[in-house]
Amino acid sequence: MPADSPADSRARASAPTASAVPVPPSAVSVSGWGRTAPTTARLVRPRSQEEAAAAVRACGERGGIARGLGRAYGDAAQNAGGDVFDMTGLDRVRVIDTTRTSDTGAPAATVVCDAGVSLHHLMEVLLPLGWFVPVTPGTRYVTVGGAIGADIHGKNHHVSGSFSRHVLAMDVLTADGTVRTVEPGSALFDATAGGMGLTGVILSATVQLLPVETSLMAVDTERATDLDDLMARLTSTDHRYRYSVAWIDLLARGAAMGRSVLTRGDHAPLDALPERARARRAPLAFRPGQLPAAPSFLPEGLLGKASVGLFNELWYRKAPRSRTGELQKISTFFHPLDGVPHWNRIYGRSGFVQYQFAVGYGKEEALRRIVQRISERGCPSFLAVLKRFGEGDPGWLSFPMPGWTLALDIPANLPGLGAFLDDLDEEVAAADGRVYLAKDSRLRPEMLAAMYPRLDDFRALRAELDPRGVFRSDLSRRLAL
């Protein structure tokens, strides 16, 4: 075990009071965002830290797992036959401290908030004050607790790292009902960041913020003709941008394999707004648009190779060969799919698999082989993105590593999909890469140790903190975590 044991974290007793009785649980069907493997659990929605402690003490033999807004794609926030703690009832923004300065003397700020607060709500509160969350994934409908538990990353990992790198402290409710204040550098912090809720229930966090002058982004867009062209552009110029991502056409073959639309940018300064632009009147206004919700289900097979191939062709052709300085809303640049409520329904009743892996720098040939295999297999994916990661993060099960990451969605009813992805897992592991647990729903347990070298440390700390196995999930059972 590492030298800094769980006892090194500052702890305080959190015995429930007489009024701290959790909302009576009800049995519900719970699934990930991909909707591939729903299971039934008792849903408990604590409204305070005391109720959360009571819920943990009261959970049965099948244990319990915390859940936020349900945007983990796989089975990480499910617990068949056990308890699921819906943490969205703990949703207070407690303190915003804008009096700080960074090591360089620049303005700095922090927010202290409950773990059930969504990034969407933080943006509503913080943007008018001139501050932004340090890291956001492709959706703002994730909670702060979920952001830490999955150690989410965004388009700025090559500059800013993952979300947990910006967490100064967090309160974690452990299996014995104790609330521990945990800081970076401790074993419990590193196990909890990316630990998928298996070390305890995150109750609150103190998070560093990013100063911004407007709620707009200055965006450059360009086309890359193939995978090698894309990687060359990213390698040579990514350092100029805070945010960078490439949509990639995984159905393109031959000389066009890996053709892409590369989108990069930064927060627009006030002087980038035209003098008479309406945005000048309220430069920090946050007004995300929203389209009608997707239908409750669409016919199976609608997103087949032909339809996705047509979409990919149109998307690539309509993108500019090169455009600089376009002003976009934050919601357009970061979260385009959030504008369509329940967009995951477009895959039909069978749902979809989100597959994301990373391989290190120097393993570009492995990335090319995997892209070629996906292309030749004809996987109909229109939500496929390639990014570069920066330095690895301290979380023992954190996903990012220095290198390349590719994420793609695939209809779950694609024939032979399981065997095909198993083969890709082998290729990723052979290249010393890994699969993202927050998006996984089907990885084999024997692959895990090869992908996550700190797995034994994580298991040992869990055994010490939670010898009865209070915190469990469908993911933890499937992967023997």
C-alpha positions as CSV (number, residue, x, y, z in Angstrom):
1,M,0.0,0.0,0.0
2,P,1.1,3.6,-0.6
3,A,2.5,5.4,2.4
4,D,-0.5,7.8,2.7
5,S,-3.2,5.5,3.9
6,P,-6.9,6.5,4.1
7,A,-6.4,7.5,7.8
8,D,-4.2,10.3,6.5
9,S,-7.2,12.1,5.1
10,R,-8.9,14.5,7.5
11,A,-12.1,12.9,8.7
12,R,-15.1,13.9,10.7
13,A,-18.0,11.9,12.0
14,S,-21.2,12.1,10.1
15,A,-23.8,10.3,12.1
16,P,-27.3,10.9,10.8
17,T,-29.6,12.9,12.9
18,A,-33.1,11.9,13.8
19,S,-34.4,13.8,10.8
20,A,-31.9,12.4,8.4
21,V,-34.1,9.7,7.0
22,P,-33.5,9.1,3.3
23,V,-36.4,9.3,0.9
24,P,-38.0,5.9,0.8
25,P,-36.4,3.8,-2.0
26,S,-38.3,2.6,-5.0
27,A,-37.4,0.0,-7.5
28,V,-36.7,1.4,-11.0
29,S,-35.0,0.4,-14.2
30,V,-31.6,2.1,-14.5
31,S,-29.4,2.3,-17.5
32,G,-26.5,4.2,-19.0
33,W,-26.8,6.8,-21.7
34,G,-26.2,4.1,-24.3
35,R,-29.3,2.2,-23.1
36,T,-27.7,-1.2,-23.8
37,A,-28.0,-3.1,-20.5
38,P,-30.6,-1.7,-18.1
39,T,-31.0,-3.3,-14.6
40,T,-33.4,-2.8,-11.7
41,A,-32.3,-1.1,-8.5
42,R,-33.7,0.7,-5.5
43,L,-33.4,4.4,-6.1
44,V,-32.7,6.6,-3.1
45,R,-32.5,10.4,-3.4
46,P,-30.8,11.9,-0.4
47,R,-31.4,15.6,0.2
48,S,-28.5,16.3,2.6
49,Q,-25.1,14.9,3.6
50,E,-26.7,13.3,6.7
51,E,-29.3,11.6,4.5
52,A,-26.6,10.3,2.2
53,A,-24.7,8.8,5.2
54,A,-27.9,7.2,6.4
55,A,-28.5,5.7,2.9
56,V,-25.0,4.3,2.8
57,R,-25.5,2.7,6.3
58,A,-28.9,1.3,5.3
59,C,-28.0,-0.3,1.9
60,G,-28.3,-4.1,1.7
61,E,-26.1,-7.0,0.6
62,R,-25.9,-5.8,-3.0
63,G,-24.4,-2.5,-1.9
64,G,-24.9,0.9,-3.4
65,I,-23.5,3.3,-6.0
66,A,-23.8,7.1,-6.5
67,R,-25.4,8.4,-9.7
68,G,-25.6,11.9,-11.1
69,L,-27.4,12.8,-14.3
70,G,-26.9,9.4,-16.0
71,R,-24.5,10.4,-18.7
72,A,-22.1,7.5,-18.2
73,Y,-22.6,5.5,-21.4
74,G,-22.3,2.1,-19.9
75,D,-23.0,0.4,-16.5
76,A,-20.9,2.5,-14.1
77,A,-23.9,4.0,-12.3
78,Q,-26.1,0.9,-12.3
79,N,-26.4,-1.6,-9.5
80,A,-28.6,-4.6,-10.2
81,G,-30.6,-5.6,-7.2
82,G,-29.0,-3.1,-5.0
83,D,-29.2,0.6,-4.2
84,V,-28.5,3.6,-6.4
85,F,-28.0,7.0,-4.7
86,D,-29.4,9.8,-6.9
87,M,-27.2,12.6,-5.8
88,T,-28.9,15.4,-7.8
89,G,-30.8,16.4,-4.6
90,L,-27.5,17.8,-3.3
91,D,-27.3,20.7,-5.6
92,R,-26.2,23.9,-3.8
93,V,-23.6,26.2,-5.0
94,R,-22.2,27.2,-1.6
95,V,-19.3,29.7,-2.1
96,I,-17.8,31.5,-5.0
97,D,-14.4,33.1,-4.0
98,T,-13.1,35.6,-6.6
99,T,-10.5,37.2,-4.4
100,R,-7.7,34.8,-5.2
101,T,-4.7,35.3,-7.5
102,S,-2.7,32.6,-9.3
103,D,1.0,32.0,-8.8
104,T,1.6,34.5,-11.7
105,G,-0.6,37.2,-10.1
106,A,-3.4,36.7,-12.5
107,P,-7.0,36.7,-11.3
108,A,-8.2,33.3,-9.9
109,A,-11.4,32.0,-8.4
110,T,-12.8,28.9,-6.9
111,V,-16.3,27.5,-6.3
112,V,-17.4,25.3,-3.5
113,C,-20.5,23.3,-4.4
114,D,-22.4,20.1,-3.7
115,A,-21.6,17.1,-5.8
116,G,-25.0,17.0,-7.4
117,V,-24.6,20.4,-9.0
118,S,-24.5,20.1,-12.8
119,L,-21.9,21.8,-15.0
120,H,-24.9,23.4,-16.8
121,H,-25.9,25.1,-13.6
122,L,-22.4,26.2,-12.8
123,M,-22.2,27.8,-16.2
124,E,-25.5,29.6,-15.5
125,V,-24.1,30.9,-12.3
126,L,-20.5,31.6,-13.2
127,L,-20.5,32.9,-16.7
128,P,-22.3,36.2,-15.9
129,L,-19.5,36.7,-13.3
130,G,-16.7,36.2,-15.8
131,W,-15.7,32.6,-14.9
132,F,-16.0,29.2,-16.6
133,V,-15.5,25.6,-15.5
134,P,-11.9,24.4,-16.0
135,V,-12.9,21.3,-18.0
136,T,-16.1,20.3,-19.8
137,P,-16.8,17.1,-21.7
138,G,-19.2,16.9,-24.7
139,T,-22.2,17.5,-22.5
140,R,-22.8,20.0,-19.7
141,Y,-25.4,17.7,-18.1
142,V,-23.0,16.0,-15.8
143,T,-22.7,16.6,-12.1
144,V,-19.5,17.7,-10.3
145,G,-19.4,14.4,-8.5
146,G,-19.7,12.5,-11.8
147,A,-17.0,14.7,-13.3
148,I,-14.6,13.7,-10.5
149,G,-15.7,10.0,-10.4
150,A,-15.1,9.6,-14.1
151,D,-12.3,12.2,-14.1
152,I,-13.7,13.7,-17.2
153,H,-11.6,15.3,-19.9
154,G,-12.5,17.8,-22.7
155,K,-11.1,19.4,-25.7
156,N,-8.4,21.1,-23.6
157,H,-6.7,18.1,-22.1
158,H,-3.5,18.8,-24.0
159,V,-3.4,22.2,-22.1
160,S,-5.4,21.8,-18.9
161,G,-5.5,18.1,-18.1
162,S,-8.6,16.4,-16.6
163,F,-11.3,17.8,-14.3
164,S,-9.7,16.4,-11.1
165,R,-6.5,18.4,-11.7
166,H,-8.5,21.5,-10.8
167,V,-10.1,20.1,-7.7
168,L,-8.5,21.5,-4.5
169,A,-10.5,19.4,-2.1
170,M,-13.5,17.2,-1.9
171,D,-15.6,15.6,0.8
172,V,-16.0,11.9,0.4
173,L,-18.5,9.7,2.4
174,T,-16.8,6.4,2.9
175,A,-18.3,3.0,3.7
176,D,-18.2,3.4,7.5
177,G,-20.4,6.5,7.3
178,T,-17.5,8.9,7.8
179,V,-17.1,12.1,5.7
180,R,-13.4,12.6,4.9
181,T,-12.0,15.9,3.5
182,V,-9.6,14.7,0.8
183,E,-6.9,16.8,-0.9
184,P,-4.7,16.2,-3.9
185,G,-1.7,14.0,-3.2
186,S,-3.5,11.6,-0.9
187,A,-4.2,8.0,-1.8
188,L,-7.9,8.5,-1.4
189,F,-7.9,11.5,-3.7
190,D,-6.0,9.6,-6.4
191,A,-8.3,6.5,-6.1
192,T,-11.5,8.6,-6.1
193,A,-10.5,10.7,-9.2
194,G,-11.5,8.3,-12.0
195,G,-12.6,5.6,-9.4
196,M,-16.1,5.5,-10.8
197,G,-17.7,6.0,-7.4
198,L,-16.2,2.8,-5.9
199,T,-14.3,4.5,-3.1
200,G,-17.2,6.4,-1.6
201,V,-19.9,9.0,-2.3
202,I,-18.5,12.4,-3.3
203,L,-20.5,15.0,-1.4
204,S,-18.9,18.3,-2.3
205,A,-15.9,19.8,-4.0
206,T,-13.8,23.0,-4.2
207,V,-12.9,23.6,-7.9
208,Q,-10.6,26.1,-9.5
209,L,-12.2,28.3,-12.3
210,L,-11.1,29.8,-15.6
211,P,-11.5,33.6,-16.2
212,V,-13.3,34.6,-19.4
213,E,-14.4,38.0,-20.9
214,T,-17.3,36.7,-23.0
215,S,-19.6,33.7,-23.4
216,L,-18.4,33.3,-27.0
217,M,-15.6,31.2,-28.6
218,A,-13.2,32.3,-31.3
219,V,-13.1,29.2,-33.5
220,D,-10.8,28.1,-36.4
221,T,-12.0,25.3,-38.7
222,E,-10.1,23.4,-41.3
223,R,-10.4,20.1,-43.3
224,A,-7.8,17.4,-43.1
225,T,-7.7,15.1,-46.2
226,D,-6.7,11.9,-44.3
227,L,-5.6,10.5,-41.0
228,D,-1.9,11.3,-41.5
229,D,-2.7,14.9,-42.5
230,L,-4.9,15.2,-39.4
231,M,-2.2,14.0,-37.0
232,A,0.4,16.2,-38.6
233,R,-1.8,19.3,-38.2
234,L,-2.6,18.4,-34.6
235,T,1.0,17.7,-33.7
236,S,2.4,20.9,-35.3
237,T,-0.2,23.5,-34.2
238,D,-2.3,22.2,-31.3
239,H,-0.1,24.2,-28.9
240,R,-1.6,27.4,-30.3
241,Y,-5.1,26.5,-29.0
242,R,-6.7,25.9,-25.6
243,Y,-9.4,23.7,-27.2
244,S,-9.0,21.2,-30.0
245,V,-11.0,18.4,-31.5
246,A,-11.4,16.6,-34.8
247,W,-14.6,15.0,-36.2
248,I,-13.4,12.0,-38.2
249,D,-15.1,10.1,-41.0
250,L,-14.6,6.5,-40.0
251,L,-16.4,5.2,-43.2
252,A,-13.9,6.8,-45.5
253,R,-11.6,4.3,-47.1
254,G,-8.5,4.2,-49.3
255,A,-6.7,7.5,-49.7
256,A,-9.4,9.4,-47.8
257,M,-9.2,7.1,-44.7
258,G,-9.5,9.3,-41.6
259,R,-10.5,12.5,-43.4
260,S,-11.6,15.0,-40.8
261,V,-12.9,18.4,-39.9
262,L,-10.6,20.0,-37.3
263,T,-12.2,22.6,-34.9
264,R,-10.1,24.6,-32.5
265,G,-10.4,27.7,-30.5
266,D,-10.3,29.7,-27.3
267,H,-12.6,31.9,-25.3
268,A,-13.2,35.1,-27.3
269,P,-11.9,38.3,-25.6
270,L,-14.2,41.3,-25.4
271,D,-12.3,43.2,-28.1
272,A,-12.9,40.3,-30.6
273,L,-16.6,41.2,-30.6
274,P,-17.6,43.6,-33.4
275,E,-18.4,47.2,-32.2
276,R,-22.1,47.1,-33.0
277,A,-22.7,43.4,-32.3
278,R,-25.7,42.6,-30.1
279,A,-23.4,40.4,-27.9
280,R,-21.6,43.6,-26.8
281,R,-24.6,44.5,-24.7
282,A,-24.3,41.4,-22.6
283,P,-21.0,39.7,-23.5
284,L,-21.3,37.2,-20.7
285,A,-24.9,36.1,-21.3
286,F,-25.3,32.3,-21.4
287,R,-28.2,31.4,-23.7
288,P,-28.0,27.8,-24.9
289,G,-30.6,27.0,-27.6
290,Q,-32.7,23.9,-27.6
291,L,-34.4,21.9,-30.3
292,P,-37.4,19.6,-29.9
293,A,-36.7,16.3,-28.1
294,A,-35.9,13.3,-30.1
295,P,-38.8,10.8,-30.5
296,S,-39.2,8.1,-27.8
297,F,-37.7,5.7,-30.3
298,L,-36.7,5.5,-34.0
299,P,-36.9,2.4,-36.2
300,E,-34.0,-0.1,-35.8
301,G,-31.4,0.2,-38.6
302,L,-32.2,3.8,-39.4
303,L,-28.6,4.7,-38.7
304,G,-27.0,2.1,-41.1
305,K,-23.9,2.3,-43.2
306,A,-25.7,4.0,-46.1
307,S,-27.4,6.8,-44.1
308,V,-24.4,7.5,-41.9
309,G,-22.2,7.4,-45.0
310,L,-24.4,10.1,-46.6
311,F,-24.3,12.2,-43.5
312,N,-20.5,11.9,-43.2
313,E,-20.1,13.0,-46.9
314,L,-22.3,16.0,-46.4
315,W,-20.7,17.0,-43.1
316,Y,-17.2,16.8,-44.6
317,R,-18.1,18.7,-47.8
318,K,-20.0,21.5,-46.0
319,A,-17.1,22.2,-43.7
320,P,-14.8,25.1,-44.8
321,R,-11.4,24.2,-46.1
322,S,-10.1,26.9,-43.8
323,R,-11.9,29.5,-41.7
324,T,-10.5,31.5,-38.8
325,G,-12.0,33.6,-36.0
326,E,-15.6,32.5,-36.3
327,L,-17.6,33.5,-33.2
328,Q,-19.7,30.7,-31.7
329,K,-21.7,30.3,-28.6
330,I,-20.2,28.2,-25.9
331,S,-23.0,25.7,-26.2
332,T,-22.4,25.4,-30.0
333,F,-18.7,24.8,-29.6
334,F,-18.7,22.5,-26.6
335,H,-22.2,20.8,-26.4
336,P,-24.0,20.7,-29.8
337,L,-25.9,17.6,-28.9
338,D,-27.2,19.1,-25.7
339,G,-29.5,21.1,-27.9
340,V,-31.4,17.9,-28.7
341,P,-33.0,16.4,-25.5
342,H,-32.8,12.6,-25.4
343,W,-30.6,12.4,-28.5
344,N,-29.6,8.9,-27.5
345,R,-33.0,7.7,-28.7
346,I,-32.0,8.1,-32.3
347,Y,-30.3,4.7,-32.2
348,G,-33.6,2.8,-31.6
349,R,-34.6,0.5,-28.8
350,S,-31.3,-1.5,-28.9
351,G,-29.2,1.6,-28.0
352,F,-25.6,2.1,-28.9
353,V,-22.1,1.4,-27.7
354,Q,-19.7,4.3,-27.2
355,Y,-16.2,3.0,-27.6
356,Q,-13.3,5.2,-26.5
357,F,-9.6,4.2,-26.3
358,A,-6.3,6.0,-26.0
359,V,-2.8,5.0,-27.2
360,G,0.5,6.8,-26.4
361,Y,2.6,9.0,-28.6
362,G,4.9,6.7,-30.7
363,K,2.0,4.3,-31.2
364,E,0.6,6.1,-34.2
365,E,0.8,2.9,-36.3
366,A,-1.5,1.1,-33.9
367,L,-4.0,4.0,-34.2
368,R,-3.8,3.8,-38.0
369,R,-4.4,0.0,-37.9
370,I,-7.5,0.5,-35.6
371,V,-8.9,3.3,-37.8
372,Q,-8.4,1.1,-40.9
373,R,-10.1,-1.9,-39.2
374,I,-13.1,0.3,-38.2
375,S,-13.3,1.7,-41.8
376,E,-13.1,-1.7,-43.4
377,R,-15.7,-3.1,-41.0
378,G,-18.0,-0.3,-42.1
379,C,-19.0,0.7,-38.5
380,P,-21.7,3.4,-39.1
381,S,-20.5,6.1,-36.7
382,F,-21.3,9.7,-37.2
383,L,-20.2,10.9,-33.7
384,A,-16.5,10.0,-34.0
385,V,-13.8,12.4,-32.6
386,L,-10.0,12.3,-32.3
387,K,-8.1,14.4,-29.8
388,R,-4.6,14.7,-28.4
389,F,-4.0,14.2,-24.7
390,G,-1.4,16.0,-22.6
391,E,0.3,14.8,-19.5
392,G,-1.3,11.9,-17.6
393,D,-3.5,12.7,-14.5
394,P,-2.8,11.4,-11.0
395,G,-6.0,9.3,-10.7
396,W,-5.1,5.6,-10.5
397,L,-8.0,4.7,-12.9
398,S,-8.0,8.0,-14.8
399,F,-8.3,7.4,-18.5
400,P,-6.2,10.1,-20.1
401,M,-2.6,9.3,-21.0
402,P,-0.1,11.3,-23.2
403,G,-1.1,10.4,-26.7
404,W,-4.2,10.0,-28.9
405,T,-7.8,9.2,-28.1
406,L,-10.5,8.2,-30.5
407,A,-14.2,8.0,-29.5
408,L,-17.0,6.6,-31.6
409,D,-20.6,5.5,-31.3
410,I,-21.8,2.3,-32.9
411,P,-25.4,1.0,-33.0
412,A,-25.6,-1.9,-30.4
413,N,-27.4,-4.2,-32.9
414,L,-24.6,-4.2,-35.4
415,P,-24.0,-7.9,-36.2
416,G,-20.7,-9.2,-34.7
417,L,-20.1,-6.0,-32.8
418,G,-19.0,-7.8,-29.5
419,A,-16.3,-9.9,-31.2
420,F,-15.1,-7.0,-33.2
421,L,-14.7,-4.7,-30.2
422,D,-13.0,-7.6,-28.3
423,D,-10.4,-7.7,-31.1
424,L,-9.9,-3.9,-30.8
425,D,-9.4,-4.2,-27.1
426,E,-6.5,-6.7,-27.8
427,E,-5.0,-4.2,-30.2
428,V,-5.3,-1.3,-27.8
429,A,-3.8,-3.3,-24.9
430,A,-0.9,-4.5,-27.1
431,A,-0.1,-0.9,-27.8
432,D,-0.1,-0.2,-24.0
433,G,-3.3,1.8,-24.4
434,R,-6.6,1.7,-22.5
435,V,-10.4,1.9,-22.8
436,Y,-12.4,4.6,-21.0
437,L,-14.4,3.0,-18.1
438,A,-17.0,5.8,-18.1
439,K,-18.1,4.8,-21.5
440,D,-17.5,1.1,-21.3
441,S,-20.2,-1.6,-21.1
442,R,-18.5,-4.7,-22.3
443,L,-14.8,-4.8,-21.6
444,R,-13.5,-8.2,-20.4
445,P,-12.0,-8.2,-16.9
446,E,-8.8,-9.9,-17.9
447,M,-8.0,-6.8,-20.1
448,L,-8.1,-4.3,-17.3
449,A,-4.7,-4.9,-15.6
450,A,-2.9,-4.5,-18.9
451,M,-4.6,-1.1,-19.4
452,Y,-4.5,0.3,-15.9
453,P,-1.1,-0.3,-14.1
454,R,-2.3,1.1,-10.8
455,L,-5.2,-1.4,-10.6
456,D,-3.7,-3.4,-7.7
457,D,-3.3,-0.2,-5.7
458,F,-6.9,0.7,-6.3
459,R,-8.1,-2.7,-5.3
460,A,-6.0,-2.7,-2.1
461,L,-7.3,0.7,-1.1
462,R,-10.9,-0.3,-1.7
463,A,-10.4,-3.5,0.4
464,E,-9.0,-1.3,3.3
465,L,-11.7,1.3,3.0
466,D,-14.6,-0.9,2.3
467,P,-14.0,-4.5,3.5
468,R,-17.8,-5.3,3.3
469,G,-18.1,-4.1,-0.3
470,V,-20.7,-1.4,0.4
471,F,-19.9,0.4,-2.8
472,R,-20.7,-1.8,-5.8
473,S,-22.0,-1.3,-9.4
474,D,-22.7,-3.4,-12.4
475,L,-19.3,-2.2,-13.7
476,S,-17.4,-3.2,-10.6
477,R,-18.9,-6.7,-10.7
478,R,-18.3,-7.2,-14.4
479,L,-14.6,-6.1,-14.1
480,A,-13.9,-7.5,-10.6
481,L,-13.0,-4.0,-9.4
